[in-house]
Amino acid sequence: MKMGLIFDLDGVLVDSAAFHFKAWQRMAESLGIAFDLEANEQLKGLSRARSMDKILSWGGLSMAGGDKARHMAEKNANYLDLVAQLTTKDTLPGAENYLREARRLGHPIALGSASKNAGFILEKVGLMDCFDAIVDGNVVTTSKPDPEVFLTAAKLLNRAPEDCVVFEDAVAGLEAAQRGGMKTIGIGDPSALSADKVVPDLAALGSVSGSLLAFNFNGQDL
């Protein structure tokens, strides 16, 4: 039985962080709240609602639910306008090759993302056909570091959590995977991420089978 592979989206497969930054910055500054790249980093892996609450807390503001929903909708509209520019050339190094090799080898593959626009983005960059299951912000009710998104993905792949590897670039996402009992591969800076293995991008992993050998999955077919 092949192990299940679960991928985050932003920062692992596609870099739409700049689009999120621009959209959140526009929204925050409309409320008189300063928003820079350091602030944007603190939103990594969080749902839209949790991100909105965090930004409001930075400005010492409170807001009724309806007003919050309106501002989040405006942010998302700005984000979608920017994301519409994505093409098949906008995947991160090694992402498409790794996914397609894993597909050829028979690994069940899921997306585990807080984004409510995950399907739209995967279509834009031509990766939708690589996935057996999509678990995103439209499916789950709790955001990372709660493990719900990854546990749901494992269930859809018909795999036990311990038979899955999660690929993540965010601290909250890696914590969610670890809390769910899964192996982890961090994408990014080794000094900032705690995972079973950390690499700068999927290209650095080399072959799918080779990259999974160190995990010693009991009886699993690599």
Phi, psi and omega in degrees: 000129180283142178289151179277141179243126183236124185245134164289168183259287184295127178087351178246307180256322184223144176255090175252015181301323180296325179290318176300315181302311182296320182290316178293321180299316180299317180294313182298315183292335175293340178260004180079022181252125178292140183215116181237185183297326178296319177296319181299323179299328182287348179266356182303128176083353181271152175291167179299319182293317179293324177296317180298315180298320180294317179297316178299321180295325178296328180268001182065032183251152169238155186208140177295154183305318181295320179292320178298317180298321180295316180294322178294323178294321178295317178300315182294323178297317177297318180297315181295325176300320180286317182294335179301344179279348182296146176225181179295347179276357188261014174283154180284159184308127176083350187298306183295316181299317181295314180298315184288327175293316178299322178296314180297326180282351176092013177288133171288136188232134178230155170260135176233095188225148176282345184293139173271358181249016187301314181299317179300315182293316179299322176296317182298322183263004173075030182248359185303324184288354179278348191250139174272336182210144176240117176242113185225193182294349176274348186254317185261158184253345179241148182260163175301141019272010171296137185280004186309314185299320182279324176295322177295318179297316179300318179297318179294332177275357182060044179231145172290151180307320182290351178257023181233150172242132178253134178253116188219150176247354185250145178302315181297322180291318178295321177297319179299315180296318180293321177295333179276357178084024183254157173284156185225142169237116180273140178248110181146218186271119181301332181283345183252345186240141176249109182209169178297327177211141177231130179226159181291329179196174183293333178299327182289347181282340183073222182288155179297308182299317180297323183287342183258353186302323187290349187277345177053050177289127185297107175072005182285146177272115180280000000 
